[in-house]
Each structure stands twice: as structure tokens, then as C-alpha cells.
Amino acid sequence: MLKYFFILFALLVILVVSMAGFRGQKSPRSPIEIFPDMDHQPKVKAQVASSFFADGRSNRKPVAGTVPIGYAIPLHKPVGDSVGEASGPYKQIYFSSGPIYFDTGKIGDQWGTGMPYEITPEWMDRGRERFTINCAPCHGATAAGTGIAGKFGLVAIANLHQDRIRQMADGEIFNTITNGKNTMMGYGDRIQVQDRWAIIAYVRALQKSQGGATVKDVPDGERAALEAQK
């Protein structure tokens, strides 16, 4: 029995070596694919003809109104110490002190502070909407780190009301949203640049609402009415 085993084993080895030995030889016939590994899929490949569309092209024009990720028409006119504006899908502010604060969160080689847009009710509504979609699942509706993700095992969720983050420069928060930090992934490919600033503005409002606001923050026209309610 052992003799027959070795004979069969030798024949098997010869068969495998023979089949493998043909690899690399040219042939007009299709190769034998024992494991195709999903090499052939009914998908569209760039610059390849397609019989699915009437014009025979696989590449299609973008749907009307499509906006590339990270770009959008600004909701408000930028304000700040600008020395020029760039053309493009949105206006960028070139600060005289260095790089584009709007895009990097930096002025020179330091994190900058302040909004590159005028804060309006519409801008705050946009920030609340984007925060609710992208941030609240982890940080919670009030940014206290009590989002639903924490109930499913996600740990080390930052409470955005702690002094460290209250004192953090707006530009550094912008960088954190863009590139992520610790267990937080970056959202630079998911949240448009101007929406990141809108989120920061809303987070600052949440921080004010949780013990950071004073009567001096109330506009002069509404301060009298507030005092009358006491």
C-alpha cells in the first residue's frame, strides 16, 4: 500500500508541475482559471467601452448639481485680514500672515482663532445640522461625550465642554475635524471645508450654553429685555 501511495503522490506532483510549467507561455486561448478571484465583474471601468449605454461610453457626465467633496459655494461672504481672494468653487481668504486660514486653520505656523465667515443665524443652523449628522453620534447632542456610539463600546469620546477644548484654538479644532485625533477618524473627505467652520461655530455656542456665557455676550438690543425678565 505504501508503494502505491508514493506512486500516486509522484504522479500528482508531476501533474502539478506540468500545469504550473505552462505559466507565462503565450497562447491565443483563454487561460484556465481555477480561482478567478473576482477578476471578471459586471462593472464599469474608466475609459472602456460599454454596451449598456446607447452612446457606448462607460464614463458618464456628473449629475446636474453635483459638487465635489470638500467644495461648495460659500453661504456668506468671508471676512478677515485678507489681502486677496482665489477663484474657484468657493472664495478663500489669503491672510497676510501666512497660509490660507480657511483651508488649514493656521495663521503662519500657529493655530489661528476666529471664524473666517460672518456668523449669522443661517450659518449656525448649518452648523447644528452638520454637527447632528457627523458629530452627535459620538459626542452627543450637547457635545458632552454622551453619544449613542459610547453605548456600543466606543471609548475615549471627548467631552467638548472640558477646559482643554474650550481653550483650544479654533484652527486646531478645524485640524482635528479634518485629520482626526486618537480614536477619532478624520472627516476631511466627508465634511466640506466651510461646514467644518460652521460646526466649530456651533460647538462654541454649545460651550457657551453650558456655563461659558455671560450677560456681556447678549447683544445690546436684547440685553434690556433680558434684564427685564429677572
Backbone as CSV, one residue per row, in Angstrom:
resi,resn,N_x,N_y,N_z,CA_x,CA_y,CA_z,C_x,C_y,C_z
1,MET,0.825,-1.200,0.000,0.000,0.000,0.000,0.862,1.254,0.000
2,LEU,1.934,1.218,0.746,2.800,2.389,0.823,3.416,2.695,-0.538
3,LYS,3.726,1.589,-1.305,4.313,1.777,-2.629,3.343,2.509,-3.547
4,TYR,2.066,2.110,-3.508,1.060,2.758,-4.366,0.838,4.219,-3.967
5,PHE,0.963,4.478,-2.675,0.809,5.862,-2.209,1.884,6.748,-2.809
6,PHE,3.134,6.265,-2.792,4.229,7.061,-3.332,4.091,7.227,-4.843
7,ILE,3.603,6.182,-5.504,3.401,6.288,-6.955,2.361,7.343,-7.279
8,LEU,1.215,7.326,-6.559,0.158,8.320,-6.774,0.637,9.727,-6.424
9,PHE,1.405,9.790,-5.347,1.927,11.102,-4.928,2.877,11.666,-5.988
10,ALA,3.731,10.802,-6.549,4.668,11.245,-7.577,3.930,11.695,-8.827
11,LEU,2.891,10.935,-9.202,2.103,11.325,-10.369,1.411,12.669,-10.145
12,LEU,0.922,12.866,-8.937,0.257,14.142,-8.610,1.243,15.307,-8.694
13,VAL,2.455,15.081,-8.158,3.473,16.133,-8.217,3.831,16.447,-9.654
14,ILE,3.989,15.418,-10.489,4.308,15.628,-11.904,3.195,16.401,-12.598
15,LEU,1.936,16.088,-12.255,0.799,16.771,-12.862,0.786,18.243,-12.488
16,VAL,1.004,18.535,-11.209,1.001,19.927,-10.744,2.134,20.713,-11.381
17,VAL,3.333,20.104,-11.410,4.490,20.780,-12.006,4.254,21.012,-13.498
18,SER,3.637,20.058,-14.155,3.366,20.200,-15.585,2.402,21.352,-15.854
19,MET,1.359,21.438,-15.046,0.374,22.523,-15.227,0.991,23.871,-14.897
20,ALA,1.783,23.899,-13.832,2.401,25.165,-13.441,3.476,25.585,-14.426
21,GLY,4.071,24.617,-15.101,5.143,24.932,-16.030,4.681,25.682,-17.250
22,PHE,3.383,25.661,-17.545,2.867,26.374,-18.700,2.622,27.856,-18.410
23,ARG,2.751,28.263,-17.160,2.522,29.668,-16.809,3.546,30.535,-17.522
24,GLY,3.089,31.618,-18.138,3.981,32.547,-18.807,4.089,32.312,-20.301
25,GLN,3.604,31.172,-20.790,3.635,30.922,-22.223,2.468,31.612,-22.904
26,LYS,2.717,32.099,-24.118,1.674,32.788,-24.867,0.776,31.777,-25.570
27,SER,-0.511,32.115,-25.579,-1.478,31.250,-26.238,-2.695,32.085,-26.618
28,PRO,-3.287,31.832,-27.766,-4.496,32.568,-28.167,-5.720,32.137,-27.384
29,ARG,-5.616,31.046,-26.663,-6.749,30.537,-25.899,-6.843,31.215,-24.529
30,SER,-8.032,31.275,-24.017,-8.237,31.855,-22.685,-7.587,30.973,-21.637
31,PRO,-6.986,31.567,-20.618,-6.329,30.756,-19.586,-7.342,30.008,-18.733
32,ILE,-6.893,28.918,-18.170,-7.733,28.164,-17.245,-7.625,28.808,-15.874
33,GLU,-8.755,29.284,-15.348,-8.771,29.964,-14.056,-9.513,29.096,-13.050
34,ILE,-8.762,28.458,-12.196,-9.386,27.631,-11.153,-9.991,28.527,-10.078
35,PHE,-9.267,29.595,-9.712,-9.753,30.562,-8.736,-9.715,31.948,-9.384
36,PRO,-10.794,32.404,-9.978,-10.791,33.689,-10.700,-10.606,34.902,-9.794
37,ASP,-10.864,34.743,-8.480,-10.645,35.842,-7.531,-11.355,37.136,-7.943
38,MET,-12.537,37.015,-8.455,-13.361,38.175,-8.832,-12.672,39.053,-9.879
39,ASP,-11.868,38.422,-10.749,-11.198,39.192,-11.792,-12.179,39.701,-12.836
40,HIS,-13.274,39.013,-12.996,-14.260,39.386,-14.022,-15.555,39.788,-13.318
41,GLN,-15.874,41.072,-13.403,-17.055,41.593,-12.726,-17.861,42.462,-13.686
42,PRO,-19.168,42.450,-13.546,-20.015,43.312,-14.394,-19.996,44.759,-13.887
43,LYS,-18.858,45.423,-14.022,-18.736,46.787,-13.518,-18.203,47.700,-14.616
44,VAL,-18.351,48.979,-14.388,-17.866,49.976,-15.339,-16.410,50.286,-15.048
45,LYS,-15.576,50.260,-16.075,-14.180,50.628,-15.951,-13.937,51.909,-16.746
46,ALA,-13.157,52.811,-16.163,-12.903,54.098,-16.804,-12.255,53.911,-18.175
47,GLN,-12.691,54.715,-19.134,-12.132,54.731,-20.485,-12.313,53.407,-21.236
48,VAL,-13.287,52.615,-20.835,-13.570,51.349,-21.511,-14.978,51.410,-22.096
49,ALA,-15.140,50.918,-23.310,-16.448,50.946,-23.957,-17.462,50.127,-23.174
50,SER,-18.718,50.533,-23.276,-19.787,49.837,-22.564,-20.980,49.669,-23.489
51,SER,-21.511,48.475,-23.548,-22.690,48.221,-24.370,-23.977,48.542,-23.617
52,PHE,-23.852,48.927,-22.344,-25.047,49.202,-21.545,-25.695,50.522,-21.947
53,PHE,-24.845,51.528,-22.297,-25.358,52.845,-22.658,-25.437,52.999,-24.175
54,ALA,-26.385,53.793,-24.619,-26.636,53.940,-26.050,-25.445,54.533,-26.797
55,ASP,-24.702,55.428,-26.142,-23.567,56.053,-26.818,-22.296,55.216,-26.728
56,GLY,-22.353,54.062,-26.046,-21.220,53.163,-25.991,-20.116,53.568,-25.043
57,ARG,-20.326,54.613,-24.262,-19.292,55.079,-23.332,-19.613,54.643,-21.908
58,SER,-18.578,54.238,-21.187,-18.780,53.862,-19.790,-18.748,55.090,-18.877
59,ASN,-17.915,56.061,-19.211,-17.824,57.286,-18.405,-19.049,58.151,-18.649
60,ARG,-19.684,58.594,-17.578,-20.892,59.404,-17.699,-20.651,60.803,-17.162
61,LYS,-21.417,61.752,-17.616,-21.321,63.108,-17.095,-21.898,63.151,-15.677
62,PRO,-21.340,63.999,-14.799,-21.889,64.110,-13.436,-23.344,64.546,-13.465
63,VAL,-24.088,64.094,-12.487,-25.483,64.510,-12.354,-25.533,66.016,-12.124
64,ALA,-26.499,66.675,-12.709,-26.628,68.132,-12.567,-26.674,68.520,-11.095
65,GLY,-25.847,69.496,-10.716,-25.807,69.958,-9.332,-24.791,69.236,-8.475
66,THR,-24.050,68.281,-9.064,-23.046,67.546,-8.301,-21.927,68.479,-7.849
67,VAL,-21.521,68.354,-6.589,-20.444,69.180,-6.035,-19.344,68.254,-5.532
68,PRO,-18.092,68.462,-5.952,-17.002,67.606,-5.448,-16.895,67.697,-3.928
69,ILE,-16.498,66.605,-3.275,-16.349,66.593,-1.827,-15.311,67.627,-1.410
70,GLY,-15.672,68.452,-0.433,-14.751,69.471,0.070,-14.927,70.824,-0.565
71,TYR,-15.837,70.946,-1.532,-16.042,72.218,-2.206,-17.520,72.581,-2.203
72,ALA,-17.807,73.842,-2.094,-19.189,74.312,-2.148,-19.186,75.814,-2.287
73,ILE,-20.257,76.349,-2.796,-20.399,77.795,-2.879,-20.592,78.325,-1.472
74,PRO,-19.855,79.341,-1.039,-19.964,79.814,0.337,-21.336,80.373,0.646
75,LEU,-21.778,80.143,1.887,-23.076,80.666,2.311,-23.002,82.154,2.613
76,HIS,-21.833,82.636,2.995,-21.672,84.021,3.382,-20.353,84.559,2.866
77,LYS,-20.251,85.841,2.786,-19.024,86.472,2.311,-17.943,86.363,3.381
78,PRO,-16.739,85.896,3.027,-15.660,85.804,4.009,-15.281,87.170,4.559
79,VAL,-14.853,87.178,5.806,-14.380,88.409,6.423,-13.049,88.128,7.081
80,GLY,-12.238,89.159,7.245,-10.966,88.952,7.915,-9.877,89.812,7.330
81,ASP,-8.662,89.592,7.802,-7.500,90.343,7.368,-7.002,89.753,6.053
82,SER,-7.722,90.011,4.973,-7.412,89.388,3.696,-6.610,90.321,2.809
83,VAL,-5.782,89.737,1.997,-5.012,90.514,1.029,-5.308,90.034,-0.384
84,GLY,-6.303,89.208,-0.550,-6.661,88.723,-1.871,-7.586,87.538,-1.768
85,GLU,-8.251,87.209,-2.871,-9.167,86.088,-2.895,-8.839,85.197,-4.082
86,ALA,-9.073,83.899,-3.935,-8.804,82.948,-5.003,-10.085,82.636,-5.747
87,SER,-9.966,82.358,-7.036,-11.124,81.943,-7.795,-11.324,80.449,-7.600
88,GLY,-12.527,79.981,-7.789,-12.788,78.556,-7.607,-14.197,78.337,-7.106
89,PRO,-14.508,77.098,-6.716,-15.854,76.793,-6.220,-16.240,77.629,-5.013
90,TYR,-15.277,78.019,-4.186,-15.577,78.911,-3.077,-14.431,79.887,-2.920
91,LYS,-14.699,81.012,-2.297,-13.665,82.018,-2.101,-12.807,81.658,-0.905
92,GLN,-11.521,81.807,-1.058,-10.588,81.544,0.013,-9.943,82.854,0.435
93,ILE,-9.623,82.948,1.701,-9.003,84.163,2.211,-7.506,83.955,2.340
94,TYR,-6.736,84.775,1.678,-5.284,84.724,1.818,-4.899,85.712,2.920
95,PHE,-4.469,85.193,4.059,-4.097,86.061,5.152,-2.669,86.550,4.954
96,SER,-2.455,87.811,5.278,-1.142,88.397,5.085,-0.088,87.729,5.957
97,SER,-0.515,87.035,7.010,0.432,86.420,7.930,0.900,85.041,7.499
98,GLY,0.374,84.503,6.417,0.855,83.187,6.007,-0.135,82.395,5.193
99,PRO,-0.319,81.079,5.510,-1.161,80.195,4.699,-2.628,80.598,4.745
100,ILE,-3.429,79.869,4.024,-4.861,80.157,3.981,-5.513,79.621,5.251
101,TYR,-5.933,80.508,6.112,-6.551,80.104,7.373,-7.809,79.286,7.129
102,PHE,-8.578,79.672,6.129,-9.828,78.993,5.821,-9.606,77.513,5.538
103,ASP,-8.495,77.165,4.910,-8.234,75.786,4.498,-7.412,74.990,5.503
104,THR,-6.629,75.668,6.332,-5.683,74.953,7.189,-5.922,75.139,8.680
105,GLY,-6.575,76.234,9.054,-6.736,76.536,10.471,-5.517,77.222,11.057
106,LYS,-4.520,77.518,10.222,-3.286,78.131,10.699,-3.117,79.542,10.149
107,ILE,-2.523,80.378,10.968,-2.058,81.698,10.544,-0.556,81.691,10.788
108,GLY,0.188,81.682,9.708,1.616,81.465,9.851,1.856,80.024,10.251
109,ASP,2.646,79.807,11.295,2.895,78.446,11.776,2.173,78.169,13.087
110,GLN,1.165,79.006,13.405,0.409,78.846,14.653,-1.060,78.598,14.333
111,TRP,-1.741,77.895,15.249,-3.183,77.725,15.099,-3.863,79.060,15.286
112,GLY,-4.751,79.409,14.375,-5.472,80.673,14.475,-6.791,80.503,15.201
113,THR,-7.377,81.605,15.597,-8.676,81.596,16.273,-9.576,82.645,15.639
114,GLY,-10.841,82.279,15.481,-11.800,83.185,14.867,-12.427,82.537,13.647
115,MET,-13.641,82.960,13.314,-14.362,82.415,12.184,-13.993,83.178,10.904
116,PRO,-13.694,82.465,9.823,-13.411,83.148,8.555,-14.669,83.622,7.858
117,TYR,-15.821,83.376,8.480,-17.096,83.846,7.951,-17.832,84.643,9.024
118,GLU,-18.679,85.534,8.558,-19.557,86.259,9.479,-20.593,85.279,10.025
119,ILE,-20.727,85.227,11.330,-21.668,84.299,11.954,-23.080,84.875,11.875
120,THR,-23.982,84.135,11.277,-25.382,84.530,11.130,-26.258,83.380,11.616
121,PRO,-27.543,83.636,11.833,-28.448,82.542,12.238,-28.450,81.388,11.234
122,GLU,-28.401,81.712,9.936,-28.388,80.662,8.924,-27.119,79.813,9.032
123,TRP,-26.002,80.476,9.319,-24.726,79.784,9.466,-24.749,78.854,10.670
124,MET,-25.359,79.315,11.758,-25.458,78.493,12.960,-26.379,77.299,12.730
125,ASP,-27.456,77.508,11.987,-28.353,76.393,11.669,-27.626,75.330,10.851
126,ARG,-26.783,75.794,9.946,-25.992,74.862,9.149,-25.036,74.069,10.044
127,GLY,-24.407,74.761,10.981,-23.507,74.085,11.901,-24.224,73.078,12.769
128,ARG,-25.419,73.432,13.246,-26.201,72.495,14.065,-26.565,71.255,13.256
129,GLU,-26.975,71.456,12.004,-27.347,70.323,11.160,-26.164,69.401,10.911
130,ARG,-25.007,69.971,10.541,-23.822,69.161,10.256,-23.294,68.483,11.523
131,PHE,-23.374,69.176,12.659,-22.941,68.585,13.927,-23.827,67.393,14.273
132,THR,-25.128,67.545,14.098,-26.061,66.470,14.426,-25.801,65.235,13.567
133,ILE,-25.464,65.449,12.312,-25.233,64.328,11.397,-23.896,63.655,11.664
134,ASN,-22.836,64.445,11.805,-21.485,63.892,11.823,-20.882,63.720,13.220
135,CYS,-21.286,64.544,14.170,-20.606,64.575,15.465,-21.430,64.020,16.623
136,ALA,-22.737,64.276,16.591,-23.594,63.885,17.706,-23.610,62.384,17.998
137,PRO,-23.467,61.506,16.982,-23.462,60.071,17.308,-22.396,59.690,18.331
138,CYS,-21.282,60.410,18.370,-20.240,60.129,19.360,-20.279,61.126,20.513
139,HIS,-20.292,62.411,20.184,-20.171,63.446,21.205,-21.497,63.793,21.876
140,GLY,-22.617,63.360,21.311,-23.904,63.646,21.914,-24.467,64.978,21.438
141,ALA,-25.762,65.156,21.633,-26.437,66.363,21.150,-25.904,67.622,21.814
142,THR,-25.429,67.516,23.061,-24.901,68.691,23.765,-23.378,68.740,23.756
143,ALA,-22.739,67.815,23.026,-21.277,67.754,22.912,-20.600,67.345,24.206
144,ALA,-21.338,66.678,25.097,-20.776,66.264,26.388,-20.142,64.873,26.333
145,GLY,-20.013,64.290,25.133,-19.401,62.977,25.010,-20.330,61.837,25.352
146,THR,-21.645,62.072,25.253,-22.624,61.066,25.670,-23.409,60.524,24.477
147,GLY,-22.782,60.471,23.301,-23.469,59.971,22.122,-23.746,58.488,22.188
148,ILE,-24.593,58.031,21.279,-25.018,56.636,21.298,-23.864,55.683,20.993
149,ALA,-22.822,56.159,20.309,-21.692,55.275,19.983,-21.014,54.753,21.246
150,GLY,-21.057,55.540,22.312,-20.456,55.106,23.564,-21.155,53.920,24.183
151,LYS,-22.426,53.721,23.840,-23.180,52.598,24.386,-22.873,51.290,23.657
152,PHE,-22.130,51.396,22.562,-21.800,50.209,21.784,-20.303,49.932,21.804
153,GLY,-19.630,50.387,22.838,-18.244,50.001,23.044,-17.191,51.009,22.656
154,LEU,-17.571,52.120,22.006,-16.569,53.124,21.643,-16.140,53.880,22.892
155,VAL,-14.849,53.911,23.138,-14.324,54.533,24.352,-13.540,55.792,23.996
156,ALA,-13.177,56.541,25.044,-12.350,57.753,24.907,-13.007,58.801,24.016
157,ILE,-14.329,58.987,24.162,-15.025,60.044,23.433,-14.860,61.343,24.210
158,ALA,-14.378,62.369,23.559,-14.074,63.624,24.244,-15.338,64.383,24.622
159,ASN,-15.330,64.936,25.824,-16.353,65.880,26.253,-15.886,67.263,25.793
160,LEU,-16.603,67.859,24.863,-16.168,69.118,24.264,-16.361,70.316,25.186
161,HIS,-16.856,70.071,26.396,-17.026,71.164,27.362,-15.864,71.255,28.345
162,GLN,-14.928,70.338,28.257,-13.797,70.408,29.182,-12.921,71.610,28.834
163,ASP,-12.256,72.134,29.839,-11.480,73.364,29.683,-10.435,73.253,28.585
164,ARG,-9.855,72.080,28.435,-8.819,71.920,27.417,-9.335,72.257,26.029
165,ILE,-10.563,71.833,25.730,-11.129,72.093,24.407,-11.735,73.486,24.337
166,ARG,-12.272,73.970,25.460,-12.771,75.354,25.476,-11.654,76.338,25.139
167,GLN,-10.456,76.053,25.620,-9.330,76.948,25.407,-8.566,76.644,24.119
168,MET,-8.929,75.583,23.440,-8.247,75.199,22.207,-8.565,76.196,21.099
169,ALA,-7.582,76.531,20.293,-7.784,77.464,19.190,-8.742,76.872,18.168
170,ASP,-9.529,77.746,17.539,-10.478,77.274,16.530,-9.759,76.531,15.406
171,GLY,-8.585,77.010,15.041,-7.838,76.367,13.974,-7.412,74.955,14.319
172,GLU,-7.095,74.715,15.587,-6.712,73.370,15.999,-7.911,72.428,15.973
173,ILE,-9.075,72.938,16.343,-10.297,72.123,16.248,-10.584,71.802,14.785
174,PHE,-10.383,72.785,13.916,-10.561,72.564,12.484,-9.639,71.449,12.007
175,ASN,-8.399,71.461,12.457,-7.439,70.431,12.072,-7.852,69.065,12.604
176,THR,-8.407,69.024,13.815,-8.865,67.758,14.387,-10.012,67.181,13.573
177,ILE,-10.950,68.043,13.172,-12.058,67.571,12.338,-11.524,67.053,11.010
178,THR,-10.550,67.746,10.458,-10.016,67.384,9.145,-9.231,66.081,9.180
179,ASN,-8.317,65.950,10.124,-7.373,64.833,10.133,-7.621,63.797,11.224
180,GLY,-8.504,64.113,12.178,-8.774,63.182,13.260,-7.733,63.279,14.365
181,LYS,-8.007,62.590,15.477,-7.083,62.586,16.610,-7.414,61.406,17.511
182,ASN,-6.387,60.673,17.922,-6.576,59.487,18.766,-7.557,58.514,18.101
183,THR,-8.666,58.200,18.761,-9.616,57.241,18.194,-10.594,57.879,17.216
184,MET,-10.544,59.203,17.076,-11.444,59.892,16.149,-10.816,59.910,14.763
185,MET,-11.570,59.441,13.774,-11.062,59.448,12.409,-11.191,60.847,11.809
186,GLY,-10.478,61.102,10.733,-10.557,62.379,10.056,-11.807,62.475,9.197
187,TYR,-12.384,63.666,9.142,-13.592,63.887,8.347,-13.317,64.825,7.172
188,GLY,-12.036,64.964,6.806,-11.694,65.862,5.715,-12.297,65.462,4.381
189,ASP,-12.552,64.168,4.198,-13.147,63.703,2.951,-14.661,63.559,3.052
190,ARG,-15.237,63.951,4.177,-16.674,63.788,4.379,-17.391,65.109,4.634
191,ILE,-16.703,66.047,5.228,-17.324,67.315,5.594,-16.642,68.436,4.814
192,GLN,-17.418,69.237,4.122,-16.876,70.340,3.342,-16.167,71.335,4.256
193,VAL,-15.219,72.053,3.677,-14.398,72.974,4.463,-15.254,73.977,5.220
194,GLN,-16.175,74.626,4.537,-16.974,75.650,5.200,-17.891,75.045,6.258
195,ASP,-18.294,73.786,6.053,-19.141,73.136,7.055,-18.357,72.808,8.318
196,ARG,-17.046,72.578,8.186,-16.225,72.354,9.377,-16.212,73.606,10.249
197,TRP,-16.127,74.766,9.601,-16.156,76.016,10.359,-17.536,76.247,10.975
198,ALA,-18.581,75.870,10.254,-19.929,76.006,10.805,-20.096,75.120,12.037
199,ILE,-19.534,73.921,11.996,-19.585,73.015,13.153,-18.843,73.628,14.327
200,ILE,-17.681,74.224,14.070,-16.911,74.849,15.146,-17.708,75.974,15.780
201,ALA,-18.364,76.785,14.951,-19.184,77.873,15.484,-20.298,77.333,16.370
202,TYR,-20.907,76.225,15.959,-21.987,75.639,16.753,-21.457,75.043,18.045
203,VAL,-20.290,74.400,17.976,-19.678,73.849,19.191,-19.371,74.967,20.181
204,ARG,-18.879,76.091,19.699,-18.608,77.217,20.593,-19.902,77.713,21.236
205,ALA,-20.994,77.688,20.471,-22.288,78.080,21.036,-22.736,77.100,22.109
206,LEU,-22.528,75.805,21.877,-22.869,74.799,22.884,-22.038,75.006,24.153
207,GLN,-20.768,75.321,23.980,-19.908,75.567,25.139,-20.391,76.783,25.923
208,LYS,-20.817,77.807,25.195,-21.359,78.994,25.861,-22.630,78.651,26.634
209,SER,-23.429,77.762,26.051,-24.711,77.431,26.683,-24.537,76.620,27.957
210,GLN,-23.377,75.999,28.128,-23.133,75.156,29.300,-22.183,75.837,30.279
211,GLY,-22.465,77.053,30.595,-21.709,77.736,31.637,-20.660,78.706,31.158
212,GLY,-20.516,78.891,29.861,-19.483,79.806,29.384,-19.993,81.164,28.991
213,ALA,-21.318,81.378,29.021,-21.884,82.649,28.568,-22.102,83.606,29.734
214,THR,-21.993,84.886,29.448,-22.280,85.942,30.420,-23.228,86.937,29.778
215,VAL,-23.750,87.835,30.582,-24.682,88.835,30.066,-24.006,89.736,29.044
216,LYS,-22.686,89.832,29.092,-21.972,90.669,28.122,-22.030,90.084,26.717
217,ASP,-22.327,88.801,26.616,-22.414,88.165,25.306,-23.742,88.443,24.616
218,VAL,-24.716,88.964,25.349,-26.029,89.259,24.778,-25.948,90.573,24.006
219,PRO,-26.466,90.644,22.774,-26.451,91.893,22.008,-27.120,93.022,22.772
220,ASP,-26.627,94.229,22.570,-27.149,95.389,23.305,-28.653,95.541,23.131
221,GLY,-29.158,95.272,21.927,-30.581,95.456,21.677,-31.466,94.481,22.435
222,GLU,-30.913,93.352,22.888,-31.696,92.351,23.591,-31.360,92.255,25.069
223,ARG,-30.312,92.962,25.465,-29.888,92.864,26.856,-30.916,93.470,27.808
224,ALA,-31.541,94.583,27.376,-32.545,95.228,28.222,-33.741,94.329,28.470
225,ALA,-34.174,93.630,27.402,-35.316,92.727,27.547,-34.963,91.567,28.480
226,LEU,-33.701,91.093,28.411,-33.266,90.016,29.281,-33.239,90.468,30.728
227,GLU,-32.747,91.675,30.977,-32.704,92.202,32.326,-34.110,92.380,32.901
228,ALA,-35.069,92.718,32.024,-36.456,92.928,32.485,-37.107,91.635,32.948
229,GLN,-36.601,90.496,32.483,-37.176,89.202,32.873,-36.715,88.723,34.227
230,LYS,-35.700,89.360,34.781,-35.200,88.920,36.079,-36.179,89.257,37.193
